[in-house]
Amino acid sequence: MAGLLHAIMLKFICPIISRIDSVMDEYNAHRAEIASGCKIKIVDQGFGHTMIGSPQNFNIDPTSHLKSGSFIECQGGVKIGKYFHPGRGLTV
């Protein structure tokens, strides 16, 4: 019985959770884009939401991107320059 539940989880539930995670990242990026006025590219590399706090103080160059699991608090302002490609889980 446990083997069957594990197989069901791997085949059906994990892909659904992964898709929900991706949709949440897209929503958060879209909200941050509206507030900041710049295009934010997020590369999905597994679980972990990308969060940008105080996005009105955030700016990122179009040649740069963020990866999943990043957290950037921009209360004092954050500007990311050209060709910045961090790993997963960036915290600023």
N, C-alpha and C positions, 0 to 999 in steps of 0.2 A: 504494500500500500504506500509506504513512504517513497519508494522508487517511482511509483506512478505520479505522486504529487510533485516530486522533484522534476520529473520530465515535463509535466504540464506547466510548471512554473518557468522552466527554462525556455520552453517553446512558445508560450503565450503571454505570460505575465511580465517577464523581463523586457521583451520588446515594447510592450505597452508603456511600462514605466519609463523606459529610455525615450520614447517618443514624447511623453508628457514633459520630461526633463528638457528636451530640445525645444518644445513649444514655449515653455517658461523662459528659457534663455532668449528666444526670439522676441517674446513680449517685453522682457526687461530691456533688451537692446533697443527695441523700437521706442519704448518710453524714454530711455536715455537719449536717443537720437533727437527726439522732438525737443526735449529740454535743453540739450547742448547745442543743437544746430549743426552737428557734424555726423557723417556716416560712420557707424561703428561696426567693424567686421569681427565676428566671433567664430573661431574655429572650434568645432565640437570634438572633444577628445575624451569622451566618457562622462561620468556623472559629476555633478557639481555645477550649481548655478553661478553665472557671472552677474555680480551686483555692482552697480555704480551709484554710490550715495552722493547726493547733491550734484546731480548731473549737469545742472546749469553752469557749474564751474569746471566742466571737463571738456578737453579738446584732444583729438587724436588725428594724426596725419593720415590721409587716405592710403599711404603705403604701409601702414602698420596694422596690426590686428591683436586681439586678445584671445586667450584660450579659455576653455571651460574651467570653472572653479575659481575664477579670479574675483577679487574683492577690492574695489578702489573707492576710498572715501575722499571726496573732493571738496570738503568744507573750505579749505584754504586755497583751492584751485590746483588742478593737475593738467599738465600739457605733455602729451606724448608725441615725440618728434618722428622723423622719417625712419622707416625700415626697422621698427621695433617689433620683434617677434618673440614674446616670452614663452616660457613653458606653462604647464597647467598650474593652477593654484597661486597665481600672482597676488600678492597683497601689497597695497600702497595706502 
